Structures are given as structure tokens and as C-alpha cells.
Amino acid sequence: MKTEVLQLSKVGKTKKPKRLSPNYHKYEEVRTREYLFQEEVEAILSTTKKSSAHHGHRNYTLILLIYRHGLRLSEAYSLVINDYADMI
């Protein structure tokens, strides 16, 4: 007959619960979708176009480029005019 040995947990070595930040939210609760509707993009573009900001045309073009070509922000950020100098 084989007897089982029961090991007790070490004193003071309890597993602490994972601490969450006060701003913790599940991703699904914060964002219900991963994309913008066409109407939302058009609203952003129209406000950018109407804006009297110094770089309004640049901002409009950049947002349009991001939307039409599906660029990530990091990809759009790394664009340099020399990349397209051959096309001009």
C-alpha cells in the first residue's frame, strides 16, 4: 500500500494577486471596433480642409494618405519626401 505525502505550503509564501492600474480596462470595453467608418473619415477630412491652421493642406493630405493606403501611424511618421522624389 502506497501512502501519499502531503506537502504544506511554506509559511509567508502566499501568491499575491496581480495588481492592476487604476486605469485598467479590457480592450473590448474601451473600443468596440478597430476602424473608422467612411463618414467619420470624411468628417475628419472636411474639418481639416476648413481649418485655417498653417499646415492644413499637409494634415489633409497625410490623413487621406493614411486612410486610402491603410498605413500605420509609425509608417506614416517615417515617410520622407526623398522616398518619392523620383515620382515628382
N, C-alpha and C positions, 0 to 999 in steps of 0.2 A: 504494500500500500504506500503510495507516494503522498507526501504531505506538502502543501504549498506554503511558502514563506511569504508573509505579507510585510511589505516594506512601508513604513510610515514616512510621510514627507518630512523634510528637515525643518526644524523649528526656525521660524523667521524667514523662511524662503518661500513666501507665497507669491503667486504670479499676480502682478499688478495689472489692472485693466488698462487698455490703450487710451492715452489721453488725447482728446480731440480739441482742436482750437475752437474758440467761441464762434468763429465764422464758418464752421464746418457745415456743409450741406451736401447732400448727394447731388451728383451732376444732373440726374434726371429731374430733380426738384427745381433746379435753377434754370436749366434750358430745356425746353420741350422739343426743340429742333435744332439742326446743325446748319441751317441755310436761311437765306433771306428770300422772300417772295419777290417776284419781278416788280410789283407795285412798290414795295419797300425800297428797292434799289433805285427805281425811278424817282421816288420822293427824295432820296439822298442826293441823287444827281441834280435834281431841279433846285434844291436849296443851295447846292454847291455852285451851280451855274448862276443863280441870282445873287449870290453873295458878293459883297463889294470888297472882299478880302484881297490882299495884294497878290496872293498866289491862287486865286480862284480857278483859273483855267488849268493850272498844274494839278490841283486837287481833283478837279472834274476828270481830267484825263487819267490820272492814277487810279481813281475809283472805278472808272469804266474799264481800264485795262485789267484790274484785279477781278472784276466781275465777269467779263467776257472770256478771259483765259483761265479762270479758276486758279489764280495764283494764291499762294500762302503769303502772309504778311512778310515773312522772312525773305521769300523770293522777290517780292516787290521792293523790299528795302535794299536788296543787294543789286538792283538794276543800276547800270551806269550808262551814260549816253554813248560812251565808246563801244558798248556792246552792239549798238545799232548804227554806228557811223557809216558802215558800208551800205546800208539801205537808203540813206538820205541822198 
